[in-house]
Amino acid sequence: MSAGLQEPTAPAPQAVWALDLDGVVWLAGRAIPGSAQAVEALRRGGMHVVFLTNNSGPLLSGHVAALAGAGIECSPEDVATSAQAAASMLQPGSAAAVVGDEGVHEALAERGVLIVPAASRPAAVVVGRTLALDYDELAEAASAVRDGARLVATNTDATFPTGHGLLPGAGALVAFVATASGCEPEVAGKPHRAMASLVRQRYGGVDWVVGDRADTDGAFARQVGAHFGLVLSGVTQRSQLPVDPRPDIVAGDLAELVAGYMGAGRCGPAGTPQA
């Protein structure tokens, strides 16, 4: 290179913000006011915004469409689900029975896992949240686990936030199969290792995790070495503070959290401290 000329420098890597969906961006699919504007503010600030959800039920295209309906455009690669994390724990070509909705079936199929009835001695039983409960299906799943199948849970969230309060989460179904089989599940979603590995492989690392639960989102932030922002628009209420792990920011919702962060003008903790 000629004297006096400098080699071009590579652009600085974007900070990655990983946002939960239920209780952060929306409640039961209905957008929380200001969430789309908050995501746009992060993107204008040079952040790479991705979405991590323990909700294994919808198809990936359903998550993307729901985000678009909430005013947030994104690519499928920017959404990571507990169903995908669960699928990553199984070997391509293996056989699994499923208690769960279409998102679990999609993720397993993309992984090359054959979906079979629980009575056919599968290598694994994958359990996620579903509204179509069938006692016989749950009983057969438990029998398959007793017979030696791995019990893989997409997640063990006890509750699922909606605009009308909390509903039972995937953890309730996992508990049924675990109790009936006498086997502890291998858990895929936040805050567990499979989701952390998926996120590192796909995004390289995460700088901020924003969620509505300390036990999943906060613990996941610690798992991946990220800051933790807690919003009070989902499961966790202000009366339940303090929580562990301790958030770096506590805010009423995503819009308030991002405004506090941007107002601080730095990468360290900002916003309202935990009570």
C-alpha angles and dihedrals in degrees: 000000000000119000113268094025119110126213112252112259122231115249115262113261115258118250109246120227114192112200127194114225111210109066093007109055097015146352114232089338096310110119117244107234113264097014095112092048090049092053090048090051091053091049092049087052090058098259124142105227119203131172127230120189136178088200101109096176109086126067114255089250088054092057091048092047092048090052090050088050088054090053097260120119117201142150123251089248089065093062120076119184137192088240089061090047091051091049090052089062092062128073119245109255094029123119126242137177117220135216100182147069134287095285090066092047090050094050093048092048091051089051090052095247116149113232112218138166116277090241092063095075099253122194090237143013114216116202125193137154117296134162092209098083118185120181093204091051091051091046092051090048091053091048091052090053091049087052091057108277117139114251107224118183120199086212141327101226105153094209141029118214121231135166088260098050137277124331127192112281133211089279090072092059093042089053090053093054094039093051094045093047099038089229129124113230128241102232122215109180133071126348095018133097099255093060091043090052092047092051094047092048093048103037104018094232144341128241100186133021115195120192146137098242129064093199094059111016096032094046089046091053089055090046092057097034096248136138114261124227116190121202124196096212096095135027102341118072127198090247088064095060134147099058134177126266091041113236123233088219131020118194139162092245143342094277092055092045094051092045090053092048094047091045091057090057094210141085097246128089116305140161129049115350120232114268 
